[in-house]
Amino acid sequence: MASPNSKKSSLAALTLGAVGIVYGDIGTSPLYAMKEVFAEGHGLALTQENVLGVVSLIVWGLIIIVSLKYVTLVLRADNRGEGGIMALMALALSSVGRNSKLYFPLLVIGVFGTTLFYGDGVITPAISVLSAVEGLSVAAPGFSHYVVPVTVAVLTALYALQARGTAGIGKWFGPIMVVWFATLAILGLVNIVASPQILQALNPWHALHFLEGNRLLAFISLGAVVLAFTGVEALYADMGHFGPKPMRAAWFFVAFPALALNYLGQGGLLLAHPEAVDNPFFQQLGPWSVIPLTILATAAAVIASQATISGTFSMTKQAIALGLLPRMKIEYTSASEIGQIYIPVVNWLQLAVVLMVVIGFGSSSLLAAAYGIAVTATMMVTTLLTFFVIRYRWKYNLALCIFATGFFLVIDIGFLSANMLKLTHGGWFPLLLGTLLFTMMLTWKRGRELVVENLQKHAIPLDDFLTSLFVDPPTRVPGTAIFMRSESDGVPHAMLHNLLHNKILHERVVFLTVSMAEVPYVPTEEQVRVHNLGNDCYQMDVLYGFKDTPDIPWALELARFQGLGFEMMETSFFIARQTVVPNPDRGMALWREHLFVTMSRHARDAADYYRIPSNRVIELGTKIEI
C-alpha cells in the first residue's frame, strides 16, 4: 500500500506536469488578450470605467468559464478517465445509443467540433510565438521587420524536432511554466500596488455596467475578451494524462491566481500609463525588462505550441481508430510513455499551414480574429455534447440539465456571435479549415460504410462455407494461416483467392476480426476472444479502444491464455488489398467518391498499421465498387 508521503509526491509531480502541459495555452493569453481588447480597430475608449469593466469581464470569465464550466463540470464528463472533444463525442454517442435519432446529429456536431480543434491547433503555435517575438519590436521598434522571419525560424525548428519526441525536454516544461506563472503573478502584483484602484474590478458589477453602458462596443469587445480563455479545450483533452485532481490543483493554486493577478496588473498599468496600450504585457516593468520577458515568453509560447502539436497527434490517432480518417504512419517516440507519438504526415502538413498563417496574417492582432472563432465554436460544441452526457448517461433531471448547460450555452453563443463579426477579417480561416476537414472525415466514414455494405452484399456465410468446404477438404499444409476479416463479414476474399489459385488450406486457420469500441481503452483481459469453429479453424476477435495502440503480434500472445498459441515463423497473414472504384449510379456524390478513392490510395496498409511483420504477410487484391 502506498504511503501518504508517496501519494503526496505523486500528486505534486502530476500537478507540476499539468502546469507545464495543460495550462501553457491559456497561460500565454496575457501576451495578447488585453492588447486586442483596446486595439484601435475596436473603437473602445481607454477610460477608467472601460478598463475596470474589461478586467472584471476577464477575471469573472476565468471563474465562470474555466473554473465552473471546465474544471468543475466538464472534467467530470470523462470517458473511462479520458477527456477531449472526441472522447466526449464517443461518450455522448454511447449515451443516446446507436439506434437513436440523435446519433447522427451528435456525430456531425462532434466531428465538426473536432475539426475546429485542428484549427485551434494551427492558430495556437502561430499566435503564441508571434506574440512572444513581438516583444522585440517593443524593445527596438526597428526590429519589427524581423518578427515574422524569427517566428518562422522558431516554429520550423520546433516542428523539425517532433520526430525525436519530447521525453528529453518535456521534464523542463513544468518548471519553466512555474517560472512563467510566477512571473505573471509578480508583474501583476507590482502594477496592482502602483494602481490599487484596479481591485474594484473584482466586483462583477463593473462587468455588468460595462456591458450595459457600451452595448454594441461591449459586444464587439467580447470577441477579444474571449482570447483570455483560449486553451480550455486543451485542459479537458489532457485529463487522461494527469487526472482531474492534479489538474484542479494546478488551476486553483498556480494558473488561476497568476492569470487573475496579471490581468488586474495590466489593467492597473493602463490606468496609470494609458500610452502602454499598444502592448501592455511587455511594458509592465519598464524598458529594462522587455528582452528578458521576450525570452521567457518565447519559451512559454513554444511549450504551449508543443502541447497543442502533441494534442493534434493524439486527436488524429483517435480519429483513425473511430473510422474518421484513413490509417497513417504513427511512430512512438518513447519506449516508456505510450502516449508520446509522432505522425509525420500530420506534422509537416500542420507546419505548412502554420507558416502560411504566420506569413499571411503577419501579426498577432490580425490573427486574433481567426483564433476567437475557433475557440468559441469548440466551446459551444463541448457544451452541447455535455448536455447529452449528463441527461442520457447521468440521468439528471431535464430541467437541471437545461439550466446547467443552458447557462454556459448562452455565454458561448454570446462570445461566438461577437467573433462572427470578424468573419471577413480572418474569422473565415478556421471555418474554412474546419469545413475541409469535416468533409474529409464524413466522406471517409461514409465511404468505409459503403465498402462494408458492398462486402456484406456479396458475402458468403462463413459457417455454411466451412461446412461445405470440409465435405471434400482441400490439401492441408503445415503452418497457420490468419485471414483478416471485417465485422459482420462472410468468408474473407483473401481466403477465396487462396483456395482458387493455390488450392490448399493450412493445417490451422484463424479468422481475425479487429473492432474499435467507443471507449478510450479496453482492458487487456478483454481485448482478445477466441471461438473454436471446428476442423482446426478459429474465430479470433480483437477489441481496442480509440486510444489503444493496435498491435496484432501482442494480441496473438494474449490468445495463448485462451489455448491458442502461435509461432510467428510458422504463421502467415493473408490480407485483401482493396481497390475502390467509384460508381456514379450509387453511393455518394461522384466528387466525394473520388475524394474517398484518393484517400484510400494514400492510406497506410493494414499490415503496417497493425504492426504485423512484413515478411509474414501475403496480400491478395480485390476490387470494390461504391
GUZA-141880 format. One record per residue (C-alpha): x, y, z. Coordinates in steps of 0.02 Angstrom, whole numbers, plus 50000, padded with zeros to 5 digits. Layout:
XYZ
...
This chain:
500005000050000
500675017249951
501175028550093
500365045650116
502035053850075
502185044449910
500405049349864
500795067549903
502385067049798
501445058749655
500095072149663
501425085749666
502315078249515
500695076649417
500195094349465
501885100849405
501645091149242
499895098449221
500585116149243
501835112849103
500725103848978
498905108449012
498995126949051
500295132648926
499005138948802
497905148748921
499485153849014
500125163448863
498475172648834
499055188148934
500285191348792
498895197248677
497165197448760
497175214848840
498085222248691
496715216148573
495265222448680
495865240448667
496535239248490
496095254648386
495025244848266
493775240248402
493405258448446
493365255548635
493955271048728
495315268648859
494365275649010
494395270149190
492635263149179
493045253049024
494675246349097
493775240849256
492375233149153
493535223449037
494645216949178
493085212149277
492425202549124
494065193249106
494255188749290
492445183149306
492595173949141
494055164149214
492945160049363
491365155349267
492005147949104
493615139649161
493345136149347
491495131849345
491175125149171
492775115849129
493685112349292
492115108549394
490815101749269
491625095849108
493075086849193
491755075549270
491185070049096
492625058049072
492595043048956
493425029849066
494635042949130
494935051148960
494395068548906
494385079148749
493045082948624
493235066248535
493095056348697
491585067148743
490795063748573
491035044948595
490285046248770
488785056048707
488505043848562
488565028748677
487395037748797
485995040148669
486295023448582
486715019248401
484895017048353
484345033848422
483785047748304
485025058748398
486515047948350
486925055448179
486625073748228
487765071448379
489065063148267
489015078048149
489145090448293
490585080748372
491535078948209
491375097548171
491975101648346
493455090148317
493915098948154
493845115748243
495075108848370
496255106048223
496025124448179
496465128848358
497995117648341
498585127848191
498235145148262
498935142248439
500765139948386
500625154348264
499855167348381
500815161948537
502545162848457
502105178448357
501515187348515
503085182548609
504285187848471
503345204348451
504105209148617
505705212648520
504835226448423
504355234548590
506175234848643
506805240248472
505445246648352
506625244548205
506615225848237
504785224248187
505265218548010
506105203248083
504645197148190
503905185948055
505585178247998
506085174548179
504375166948212
504525156048056
506255150248112
505675145948289
504145136248228
505125126948093
506395121348222
505005115948340
504145105048210
505805097948149
506145091548325
504485082248339
505175065948268
506355064848418
504925065848542
504775076548697
505415064148827
507075073348843
506425091248854
504705087548925
505385086549103
505805105149091
504055110549038
503335110649213
504755120549298
504835133249154
502955136149160
503015137849350
504295151649324
503155159149191
501625159249304
502655165949449
503245179949334
501445183749283
500945184949465
502415196149512
502105207749364
500295208849414
500645212449597
501895226349554
500595235449449
499175232149571
500195240349709
500525255149593
498665256649546
497645248549687
496015255549617
496045241449488
495495229649628
493755236849604
493665225449451
493435210649568
491655216949589
490615208949448
489525224649445
490875232949340
490735219349208
488845221049201
488955240049199
490205239149055
489035227948954
487525238748991
488385255448963
489265251448800
488065239348717
488735237548538
490545241648580
490485229748729
489765216148617
491175218848491
492465218348631
491865201048683
492745194648528
494395199748606
493955196048787
493735177648742
495585176848698
495905176248885
495085159048890
495995150448747
496675133548796
495155127448894
494895113248770
496695107648795
496315107348981
494935094648951
495885084848818
497365081548933
496335074549076
496845056749038
498695061049059
498555068549232
496835065249305
495605078349368
496355080749542
498095086749488
497315097449352
496155105949475
497605108649595
498665116049455
497255127749406
496685134049575
498405135449656
499515140649510
498715145649345
497135154749401
497935165849535
499365170549418
498215174549272
496985184449379
498395194649456
499195198249288
497585204149205
497245215149356
499035221549344
498885225349157
497275234749196
498175244549332
499585248649211
498335255549083
497515266349218
499205273849265
500035273849093
498755274048950
500175275548825
500625257248860
499025251448772
499945246348613
500705231448705
500355231948893
501125215048933
502905219548887
502815236648971
502335230949145
504065233649220
504835246449105
506075245448958
507415235449051
506265220249067
505695218648886
507115207448824
507065195248974
505165194648961
505285191148774
506475176548803
505375169248940
503785172348840
504525163648687
504965148448794
503185148148865
502455150148689
503495135648623
502895124748767
501085129848733
501355125748549
502145108948590
500635103948695
499485108548550
500525098848423
500545083448534
498665085448558
498425085648369
499405069348352
498335061448488
496725067848410
497225060848239
497595043848313
495875043648395
495035049148232
495875034848138
495285022348268
493495029048260
493485027348071
493515046048033
495215046547947
496225033947844
497645024447926
499265034347939
501035030347993
501185032548180
502885032348264
503145030148451
504465041848518
504595034748693
504885016948750
504025020248917
502665032948876
501425025548750
500535042248732
502065050348653
501785048148467
502325056548307
501335056548144
502475062948004
501085067447880
500125077448010
501705085848074
502285092647906
500535097147844
500205106648005
501875115747992
501465120847813
499785127947865
500515136448021
501855145047916
500535150547790
499555158047935
501075167048008
501615174247841
499855177747780
499215186647937
500895193847989
500425199148167
499545192648321
498235206448307
497675200948134
497715182748189
496665185848345
495055186648242
495335169148173
495795162448345
494195168448429
493015159148312
493965142748329
493955143848519
492145149348544
491405137048420
492335122448501
491745128348673
489945128448613
490085110748542
490785104748708
489295112348799
488045104048681
488855086848697
488955088748886
487065091048893
486765073948814
488015065648930
487255072449092
485485069549029
485615052248948
487085044649042
486995052549213
485075052949204
484955070149283
483295079349289
482905087749122
482625104849199
484295103749291
485195098349131
484435112849033
484875125349167
486655118949196
487155118349013
485975132048953
486835144849064
488515140948984
487745139548810
487095157448821
488855163248863
489595152948721
488345159748595
488715177448651
490585175248626
490355166048460
489165179448394
490405193148438
491785183848346
490695181148193
490825199848164
492645196348119
492185183647987
492915193947845
494445199147947
495185181847968
493755172748054
493425163447891
495065153947907
494655141448047
492905139047974
493645135147802
494945123347877
493605115147985
492435113047836
493785104747732
494235092547871
492395089747912
492065084947731
493555073147728
493065064647891
491245061747847
491725056347670
492955043647739
491685037047866
490305035647736
491485028047609
492005014447731
490185010947767
489845008747580
491334996947566
490664986447710
488914986447634
489644980347468
490614966547554
489114961047654
488014960947498
489164948447414
489704939347573
489644920547587
489124915047763
490674908147848
489854893747942
488984887047786
490574888847684
491634879247810
490324865447820
490344863047631
492234865047621
492604850547736
491424838647647
492844836647523
494274846147605
495734853147504
497524848147536
498114854847704
499884860947725
500904864047884
500784880747974
499474893348025
498524904947907
497744920647979
496424929047871
495934946847915
494044948047917
492904963047941
491494963748067
489884955248007
490834949547851
490744932447772
492174922247701
493704933547678
494094937347495
495914932947529
495394915247578
494324912947422
495754918947311
496984907547401
495874892247378
495504896747198
497304899347144
498334888647264
497024875147303
497724872247478
497244875847657
498414877447806
498264864647944
497644878348058
496574893048002
496184908448105
494934921848054
495474938048135
494254952348164
494834968848238
493494980248311
493544997548388
492475001848539
491835019348579
492895019648738
494695025748757
495435009548819
494924991248829
495684981248975
496994968748918
495984954048981
494504959348873
495454962748711
495514945148640
494154931848622
494404915148532
493004903948465
493304886248401
492414883548233
492964865448216
494194857048095
495624867448170
494764883548117
494564897748241
493754914848250
494834927148347
494044943848395
495174958048449
494394973448528
495294990248552
494805007148620
495095022648515
496655027248617
497365009548619
498825005148507
498334991148386
499664977548396
499194960748319
500784951248371
500414956048552
498584950648529
499234933648470
500224932348631
498634935948731
497754922048636
498914909448721
497914911948880
496394905348786
497294889948722
497814896648551
499694898348537
500664904948387
502414902948318
502694918448213
503894909848092
502564896848053
501154909448035
500604918247876
499424933147868
498284934147716
497624951747686
496504957747546
497084974247471
495514983247420
495464993747261
493965005247272
493105010447110
491855024947104
490125021147036
489125036646986
487475027146995
487525023947183
488335028847347
488965046647372
489105061247254
490415057447123
491645070647187
491535063047362
491835045547291
493395051847201
493965060147363
493705043747456
494665034047323
496115046347335
496145044847525
496085025747511
497585025347394
498625035347517
498065025747672
499355015747767
499164997147732
498354986247865
499894975647899
500964990847939
499604999048045
499294983348148
501174980348169
501154963848077
502914958548022
503014962247835
503924945847797
502404936047861
501114944947752
500324939147589
499234952047502
497864947447378
496934960747281
495074963547270
494054976847179
492554985147263
491294997247188
490465010547296
